[in-house]
Amino acid sequence: MKKQKQRKEIDPAQTFAEKVRDHKDLESRWAVFQEARVEYFRGKDFASFLQKHQDLKAILGPHQASSETTDDIGSLLLKKKLIIRCDRVVKTVRPGKTKLSKWPARLELHPDQTFSVNDAFFAWTFERRRPLWQTVLSFLVPIVTLACCLFPVFPHWCKLVVLYTCLTFLAAVFTLLLLRLAVFGIAWILLGKRAWFFPNILAEEASFKELFRFWPEPAKEDEKPPSWTARLGFAVVVGLIGWFCIHYGPDEAARTRYHRRVSNIIDEVLEWSPKLALSGNQTKTPTDLNQTQSNQTTMAEASVENQKSNVSNDYNKAGAAQQYDDTTEDDSSLGKADKYDSETSGTTES
C-alpha cells in the first residue's frame, strides 16, 4: 500500500520533464548560471521537439487537458519550477562577429518568467537521475584505487598485462590526438577551414555516443575564414618548429641513455617481489644491476678506445721513426756522393 501511495504521489509534470530532458532529440547545452553549471535549451527547439513527439503529452495525465499548446506546457513547467527562464549575459555583438551567439556560455535570470519561443533560454532546475552504470562505477572507484596501491605485490604476469594495457591505451589516445591536430592543421592551412574530427573527444559533458562521433560539426554562419597571411605565417612557424626539433633533437647516444633509465625504472617495479624482499635475497635491485652493467659497458668501451688510441700513437711513432731513418740515410748518401765528387775532382787536377 505504501508503494502504491508513493507512485500516486509522483508528479506527472516531473516525469514528463525527466523524459524530455533525457531525450536525445532535444538539443541542449551547458552554461554558467550564477557560478554554477546548468543545462539549458532554447524555446524554439522545445516547440519543434513537441511537434515531433506528440505522444509525450500523454505522460502529463491530468494536466494534459490544460496543456494543449507548447506555451501551455512551458508555462506548466515554469509553474512547477522545473525550469527557469534565463537570458544571455553578453547582449552586444563581439568584435569580428556579425550576430550574437546561438548558445551563450553565461546566463542570468530573466525578469519575465513566462514561456516564449523567440530568443528565449530555459534551464533545468532539477538534478538528473543517476543511471545504473554510474552507481556501479562509484562502487568500483575505491576498489580500483586499492588495486593501484597494491600493484607492486601483483604477480609478474599481472604486472605485464597492466603495463602493456596502459601503454596501448596511452599510445592510442596520443595517436588519435596527434592525427586530429595534423588533419586540422592541413585543412586550415590549405583550405582555410576548421575541421576537427572526433569533435567531442575532449568534451567534459557528453554522452558515450556523442563522445566518439566522427564527423566534425558544421561551420558557423558568422565565422569568417582566416586570411592567407595568417595561414602562411602559421605554416612557417610549424615548419620552423619541426626543423628545430629535428636539427637540435637528442642524438642516438642520448636516446639510448634515456631508454636505459626508463627501462631501469620499469624493471625495478616489475621484478620486485615481496617474498624476495622479506627473505633478504633481493638486496640488489634491477636498477643497480643495470647500472653495474652500464658501468661495465662504459669501461669496456673506454678501454677499447684507449687501445685504439695507443695503437694509433704507436703507428704514428713508427712512421715518424721510419721517416727519420729515411732522412738519415738520404743525408749519408748525399755526404758520400759529395766526398766522391771532391776526390774525383782532386785526382783530375793532379
C-alpha positions as CSV (number, residue, x, y, z in Angstrom):
1,M,0.0,0.0,0.0
2,K,2.8,2.4,0.8
3,K,4.4,1.8,-2.6
4,Q,1.1,2.4,-4.3
5,K,0.7,5.7,-2.5
6,Q,4.3,6.8,-3.4
7,R,3.6,6.0,-7.0
8,K,0.4,8.1,-6.9
9,E,2.2,11.0,-5.3
10,I,4.7,11.2,-8.2
11,D,4.0,14.4,-10.2
12,P,3.3,13.7,-13.9
13,A,4.9,17.0,-14.8
14,Q,8.2,15.8,-13.1
15,T,8.0,12.6,-15.1
16,F,7.4,14.5,-18.3
17,A,10.3,16.8,-17.6
18,E,12.6,13.9,-17.0
19,K,11.6,12.2,-20.2
20,V,12.1,15.3,-22.2
21,R,15.4,16.1,-20.7
22,D,16.7,12.6,-21.3
23,H,15.5,12.5,-24.9
24,K,18.3,12.8,-27.5
25,D,16.2,14.9,-30.0
26,L,16.0,17.9,-27.7
27,E,19.2,19.9,-28.3
28,S,20.8,21.4,-25.2
29,R,24.0,22.9,-24.0
30,W,25.8,23.7,-20.7
31,A,26.4,27.2,-19.4
32,V,27.4,29.1,-16.3
33,F,24.4,30.4,-14.3
34,Q,25.2,32.3,-11.1
35,E,28.6,30.5,-10.7
36,A,27.0,27.1,-11.3
37,R,26.9,24.9,-14.4
38,V,23.4,24.3,-15.7
39,E,21.9,22.5,-18.7
40,Y,19.6,24.7,-20.9
41,F,17.6,24.6,-24.1
42,R,16.1,27.1,-26.4
43,G,12.4,27.8,-26.6
44,K,12.1,27.2,-30.4
45,D,13.9,23.8,-30.1
46,F,11.4,22.9,-27.4
47,A,8.5,23.8,-29.6
48,S,9.8,21.8,-32.6
49,F,10.5,18.8,-30.3
50,L,6.9,18.7,-29.0
51,Q,5.6,18.9,-32.6
52,K,7.6,15.8,-33.5
53,H,6.8,13.8,-30.3
54,Q,3.1,14.4,-29.6
55,D,2.9,11.1,-27.7
56,L,4.9,12.5,-24.8
57,K,1.9,14.7,-23.8
58,A,0.1,11.6,-22.6
59,I,2.6,11.5,-19.7
60,L,1.1,14.7,-18.3
61,G,-2.1,12.9,-17.3
62,P,-4.5,15.3,-15.6
63,H,-2.5,18.3,-16.9
64,Q,-3.0,17.2,-20.5
65,A,-6.3,18.9,-20.9
66,S,-4.9,22.3,-19.9
67,S,-1.7,21.8,-21.8
68,E,-2.6,21.5,-25.5
69,T,-0.1,24.0,-26.9
70,T,3.6,24.5,-26.4
71,D,3.1,27.7,-24.5
72,D,0.8,25.9,-22.0
73,I,3.3,23.1,-21.4
74,G,6.2,25.5,-21.0
75,S,4.1,27.6,-18.5
76,L,3.3,24.4,-16.6
77,L,6.9,23.6,-16.3
78,L,7.7,27.1,-15.1
79,K,4.8,27.0,-12.6
80,K,6.1,23.7,-11.2
81,K,9.6,25.3,-11.0
82,L,11.1,22.5,-13.2
83,I,12.6,25.1,-15.5
84,I,13.5,28.8,-15.2
85,R,13.8,31.3,-17.9
86,C,17.3,32.8,-18.5
87,D,18.8,35.5,-20.5
88,R,22.3,35.9,-22.0
89,V,24.8,38.0,-20.0
90,V,26.5,39.4,-23.1
91,K,23.9,41.3,-25.1
92,T,26.2,43.0,-27.6
93,V,27.9,41.6,-30.7
94,R,31.5,40.9,-30.1
95,P,34.2,42.5,-32.4
96,G,34.7,40.4,-35.5
97,K,31.2,38.8,-35.2
98,T,28.1,39.6,-37.2
99,K,25.5,38.4,-34.7
100,L,25.0,37.1,-31.2
101,S,26.0,33.5,-30.3
102,K,23.2,30.9,-30.6
103,W,24.4,29.2,-27.4
104,P,25.8,31.7,-24.9
105,A,28.3,30.4,-22.3
106,R,27.0,32.6,-19.5
107,L,23.4,33.1,-18.4
108,E,21.5,35.2,-15.9
109,L,17.9,35.1,-14.6
110,H,15.3,36.7,-16.8
111,P,13.0,39.2,-15.1
112,D,9.9,37.9,-17.0
113,Q,9.3,34.2,-16.1
114,T,6.9,33.4,-18.9
115,F,7.4,30.9,-21.7
116,S,8.4,32.3,-25.1
117,V,9.7,30.8,-28.3
118,N,11.6,33.7,-29.7
119,D,15.2,34.1,-28.4
120,A,14.4,32.5,-25.0
121,F,16.6,30.1,-23.0
122,F,15.3,27.8,-20.3
123,A,17.5,25.9,-17.7
124,W,16.5,22.7,-15.9
125,T,16.3,23.2,-12.1
126,F,16.2,19.5,-11.0
127,E,19.1,17.0,-10.9
128,R,19.0,14.3,-13.5
129,R,18.6,10.7,-12.1
130,R,21.8,8.8,-12.0
131,P,21.8,5.7,-14.2
132,L,22.7,2.3,-13.0
133,W,26.2,2.2,-14.6
134,Q,27.2,5.4,-12.8
135,T,26.2,3.8,-9.5
136,V,28.3,0.7,-10.3
137,L,31.3,2.9,-11.3
138,S,31.0,4.8,-8.0
139,F,31.4,1.5,-6.1
140,L,34.3,0.4,-8.4
141,V,36.3,3.6,-7.8
142,P,37.6,2.6,-4.3
143,I,38.3,-0.9,-5.5
144,V,40.4,0.3,-8.4
145,T,42.2,2.8,-6.1
146,L,43.1,0.0,-3.7
147,A,44.3,-2.2,-6.6
148,C,46.5,0.6,-7.8
149,C,48.1,0.9,-4.3
150,L,48.7,-2.9,-4.3
151,F,50.2,-3.0,-7.7
152,P,53.8,-3.8,-6.5
153,V,52.7,-7.0,-4.9
154,F,50.9,-8.3,-8.0
155,P,52.2,-11.4,-9.8
156,H,54.7,-10.8,-12.6
157,W,52.3,-11.8,-15.4
158,C,49.6,-9.5,-14.0
159,K,52.0,-6.6,-13.9
160,L,52.9,-7.2,-17.5
161,V,49.2,-7.2,-18.5
162,V,48.5,-4.0,-16.7
163,L,51.7,-2.3,-18.1
164,Y,51.0,-3.2,-21.7
165,T,47.3,-2.4,-21.5
166,C,48.1,1.1,-20.1
167,L,50.8,1.6,-22.7
168,T,48.4,0.6,-25.5
169,F,45.7,2.9,-24.3
170,L,48.0,5.9,-23.9
171,A,49.5,5.2,-27.4
172,A,46.1,5.1,-28.9
173,V,44.9,8.3,-27.2
174,F,48.1,10.3,-28.1
175,T,48.0,8.9,-31.7
176,L,44.4,10.0,-32.1
177,L,45.1,13.5,-30.7
178,L,48.1,13.9,-33.0
179,L,46.1,12.8,-36.0
180,R,43.3,15.2,-35.2
181,L,45.8,18.0,-34.9
182,A,47.6,17.1,-38.1
183,V,44.3,17.0,-40.1
184,F,43.1,20.3,-38.6
185,G,46.4,22.0,-39.4
186,I,46.5,20.7,-43.0
187,A,42.8,21.7,-43.6
188,W,43.3,25.1,-42.0
189,I,46.5,25.9,-43.9
190,L,45.4,24.6,-47.4
191,L,41.6,25.2,-47.3
192,G,41.1,27.8,-44.6
193,K,38.5,25.5,-42.8
194,R,38.4,24.4,-39.2
195,A,37.7,20.7,-39.3
196,W,38.0,18.8,-36.0
197,F,37.4,15.1,-36.4
198,F,36.0,13.5,-33.2
199,P,34.9,17.0,-32.1
200,N,33.6,15.8,-28.7
201,I,36.6,13.6,-27.7
202,L,37.8,16.1,-25.1
203,A,34.3,17.4,-24.0
204,E,33.5,17.3,-20.3
205,E,29.8,16.9,-20.7
206,A,29.0,14.4,-23.5
207,S,27.3,11.1,-23.8
208,F,29.2,8.0,-24.8
209,K,27.7,8.1,-28.3
210,E,28.5,11.8,-28.7
211,L,32.0,11.3,-27.4
212,F,33.0,9.1,-30.3
213,R,31.1,11.0,-33.0
214,F,33.5,11.0,-36.0
215,W,32.3,13.8,-38.4
216,P,33.1,17.4,-37.5
217,E,30.5,19.9,-36.6
218,P,29.3,22.2,-39.5
219,A,30.9,25.6,-39.7
220,K,29.2,28.6,-38.1
221,E,27.4,31.0,-40.3
222,D,29.0,34.1,-38.8
223,E,32.5,32.6,-38.8
224,K,35.0,34.4,-41.1
225,P,37.6,32.4,-42.9
226,P,41.3,33.1,-41.9
227,S,43.4,35.3,-44.1
228,W,46.1,33.8,-46.3
229,T,48.8,35.8,-44.4
230,A,47.8,34.1,-41.1
231,R,47.7,30.7,-42.7
232,L,51.1,31.3,-44.3
233,G,52.6,32.6,-41.0
234,F,51.2,29.5,-39.2
235,A,52.8,27.2,-41.8
236,V,56.2,28.9,-41.4
237,V,56.0,28.7,-37.6
238,V,55.1,25.0,-37.8
239,G,58.0,24.3,-40.3
240,L,60.5,26.1,-38.0
241,I,59.4,24.2,-35.0
242,G,59.7,20.9,-37.0
243,W,63.2,21.9,-38.2
244,F,64.3,22.9,-34.7
245,C,63.1,19.6,-33.3
246,I,64.9,17.5,-36.0
247,H,68.1,19.6,-36.0
248,Y,68.5,20.0,-32.3
249,G,66.9,16.8,-31.1
250,P,68.8,14.3,-28.9
251,D,71.3,12.1,-30.7
252,E,71.3,8.3,-30.6
253,A,73.5,8.1,-27.5
254,A,71.2,10.4,-25.5
255,R,68.2,8.4,-26.6
256,T,69.9,5.2,-25.6
257,R,70.7,6.6,-22.1
258,Y,67.1,7.8,-21.6
259,H,65.7,4.5,-22.8
260,R,68.1,2.7,-20.3
261,R,66.9,4.9,-17.4
262,V,63.2,4.2,-18.2
263,S,63.9,0.5,-18.6
264,N,65.6,0.5,-15.2
265,I,62.6,2.1,-13.5
266,I,60.1,-0.3,-15.2
267,D,62.3,-3.3,-14.4
268,E,62.6,-2.3,-10.8
269,V,58.8,-2.2,-10.5
270,L,58.2,-5.5,-12.4
271,E,60.9,-7.5,-10.8
272,W,60.3,-6.5,-7.2
273,S,58.8,-9.4,-5.2
274,P,57.6,-9.2,-1.6
275,K,58.9,-12.8,-0.9
276,L,62.4,-11.9,-2.0
277,A,62.3,-8.6,-0.2
278,L,61.3,-10.3,3.1
279,S,63.8,-13.1,2.7
280,G,66.6,-10.6,2.1
281,N,67.6,-12.3,-1.2
282,Q,66.6,-9.2,-3.3
283,T,69.3,-7.0,-1.9
284,K,70.3,-5.7,-5.3
285,T,67.6,-4.1,-7.3
286,P,67.5,-4.4,-11.1
287,T,68.4,-0.8,-11.3
288,D,71.7,-1.4,-9.6
289,L,72.3,-4.4,-11.8
290,N,71.6,-2.4,-14.9
291,Q,73.7,0.4,-13.6
292,T,76.6,-2.0,-13.0
293,Q,76.2,-3.5,-16.5
294,S,76.1,0.1,-17.9
295,N,79.3,1.0,-16.0
296,Q,81.0,-2.2,-17.2
297,T,79.9,-1.5,-20.7
298,T,81.2,2.1,-20.4
299,M,84.5,0.9,-19.0
300,A,84.9,-1.7,-21.8
301,E,84.2,1.0,-24.4
302,A,86.7,3.3,-22.8
303,S,89.3,0.6,-22.7
304,V,88.7,-0.2,-26.4
305,E,89.1,3.5,-27.2
306,N,92.3,3.6,-25.2
307,Q,93.7,0.6,-27.1
308,K,92.8,2.2,-30.3
309,S,94.5,5.5,-29.3
310,N,97.6,3.6,-28.2
311,V,97.8,1.6,-31.4
312,S,97.4,4.9,-33.3
313,N,100.1,6.5,-31.3
314,D,102.4,3.5,-31.8
315,Y,101.7,3.7,-35.5
316,N,102.5,7.4,-35.6
317,K,105.7,6.8,-33.7
318,A,106.8,4.0,-36.0
319,G,106.0,6.2,-39.0
320,A,108.0,9.1,-37.6
321,A,111.0,6.8,-36.8
322,Q,110.9,5.3,-40.3
323,Q,110.8,8.8,-41.8
324,Y,113.7,9.8,-39.6
325,D,115.8,6.8,-40.7
326,D,115.0,7.5,-44.4
327,T,116.1,11.1,-43.9
328,T,119.3,10.0,-42.2
329,E,120.1,7.5,-45.0
330,D,119.4,10.2,-47.6
331,D,121.8,12.6,-45.8
332,S,124.5,10.0,-45.5
333,S,124.1,9.1,-49.2
334,L,124.4,12.8,-50.1
335,G,127.6,13.1,-47.9
336,K,129.2,10.1,-49.6
337,A,128.4,11.5,-53.0
338,D,129.9,14.9,-52.2
339,K,133.0,13.2,-50.9
340,Y,133.4,11.1,-54.0
341,D,132.9,14.1,-56.2
342,S,135.6,16.0,-54.3
343,E,138.1,13.1,-54.6
344,T,137.4,12.7,-58.3
345,S,137.9,16.4,-58.9
346,G,141.3,16.3,-57.0
347,T,142.6,13.4,-59.0
348,T,141.7,15.1,-62.2
349,E,143.6,18.3,-61.2
350,S,146.7,16.3,-60.3
